[in-house]
Amino acid sequence: MLKPKSNKRYISKLKNKYRLSVYNDQTFEEVWVMRLSRLNLIAAAGGIAITLITIVTILIAFTPIREFIPGYPDGTTRRLMVQNSFKTDSLERELQQWKIYLGNLHTVLRGESPDNLESLPDTSVRYKEINFARSLEDSLLRLQIESEEVYNLSIINTAGEREDNLTKLHFFPPVKGVVTNSFNAQHGHLGVDVVAPPNEVIVAIADGTVILSSWTLETGYVIQIQHINNLISIYKHNSKLLKKSGSQIKAGEAIAIIGNSGELTTGPHLHFELWHNGTPINPEQYVVF
């Protein structure tokens, strides 16, 4: 029976008003006065504490101050963590590919048929029923491409006079797309990687003869064409080849379907190389993709 009275008495004490005054020491004049209660003091202290916690949280979450917290990684450490994550993923993928390769090698040694490592083409498309005869739309497309190539600035000779006449040749783009990896001979990338829509048709850049139409473990379905002036164009990672070795090819004629075959690939794209006199050259200097 005494608890309700004690609670009421405690609450009433919290609500009791107190007067805080500041007086002049010489004149005893009241300079400043404040009326407050214990409840107001607790509420003010709580509000200040919440405000400080909020400010500190914002500073830690959205400013570089958080890097001074013991155990929190700095920007360099986080960047290295991301790079290591990518490297680990690449190593796991390469290890898986080597496991498949060794498994197929053991299968071949046993006289059995190995698993197919190439990317299968889209089964919804009937490639054998594709008609490559010229139509009205095809003729209009050729006229459009020819009109675009009239002002092709990439074939201008900026290196002075050359013994060959490559700058005077007209090259069709093998596929219209986005170049994601440019030519870099110093790093061993002897061509350009062009990303295009799935099942996009790849065409020959110029007239020539197919000298290679095969499949390799690293680059998948590959086709090579010999052109005039000792020029060779190479098309790698295709999902399907439309021409055989020895075939005579016209400029702009379909030769393959873009794909993702082979081990050295990370997605559907065309790896295109251009060789002249046995030396790789930058395709972007002669072809507009």
Secondary structure, DSSP 8 states (H G I E B T S, - for coil): --HHHHHHHHHHHHH-EEEEEEE-TTT--EEEEEEEEHHHHHHHHHHHHHHHHHHHHHHHHHSGGGGGSTT---HHHHHHHHHHHHHHHHHHHHHHHHHHHHHHHHHHHTT------S----TTS-GGG---S--HHHHHHHHHHHHHHTT-GGGS--S---SS-GGGS----SS-SEEEE--BGGGTB-SEEEE--TT-EEE-SSSEEEEEEEEETTTEEEEEEEETTTEEEEEEEEEEE---TT-EE-TT-EEEEEB--SSS-SSSBEEEEEEETTEEE-GGGT---
